[in-house]
Amino acid sequence: MPPAPSDPRLRIRRARKEDVQVILGLIKELAEYERLAHEVVANETILRETLFGERPYAEVVIAYDDGQPVGYALFFHSFSTFLGRPGIYLEDVYVRPPMRGKGIGKALLVYLAQLAKERKCGRLEWAVLNWNEPSIAFYEKLGAMPMSEWTVYRLTGTALDRVAEDTQHPPTT
């Protein structure tokens, strides 16, 4: 496990099942910040199953300042066929607005970078909204590079349903 941050008031730890309410609250705050609150359908039941159920699909670490939750990172493993190694894909990193500029976001990324090295991952990657200039500047200051030659595509909602229901190409077993 990565070492603790140097600030004695700051603690980062892996989330537990009993943290679901805190995680959901932070997810909703992030969605508000990203102007996407209308897209949040997650609830405590869903998160309990998908993060802590029989087959966890992602992991969460929570940052605490003086015992209060102030941020989180939600991530999962990806895989690079070219590297032949796993990677960590950072789905969310969020720090509550009053706590920004205090090194908490950096501490979360340092934690994940150390975890990636510990797990022999070949990369740590994430996406950022084009308009989020403060985050872009922060990531570039760390040395992160935008992958401008790639375009992210997504199937969701009715488009995902339509592709999944394609009867001309039934799944094979």
Secondary structure as GFF3:
##gff-version 3
##sequence-region A 1 173
A	DSSP	beta_strand	10	14	.	.	.	ID=ss1
A	DSSP	three_ten_helix	17	19	.	.	.	ID=ss2
A	DSSP	alpha_helix	20	33	.	.	.	ID=ss3
A	DSSP	three_ten_helix	37	39	.	.	.	ID=ss4
A	DSSP	alpha_helix	44	52	.	.	.	ID=ss5
A	DSSP	beta_strand	59	65	.	.	.	ID=ss6
A	DSSP	beta_strand	68	80	.	.	.	ID=ss7
A	DSSP	beta_strand	85	95	.	.	.	ID=ss8
A	DSSP	three_ten_helix	97	99	.	.	.	ID=ss9
A	DSSP	alpha_helix	104	118	.	.	.	ID=ss10
A	DSSP	beta_strand	124	126	.	.	.	ID=ss11
A	DSSP	alpha_helix	133	142	.	.	.	ID=ss12
A	DSSP	alpha_helix	157	164	.	.	.	ID=ss13
###
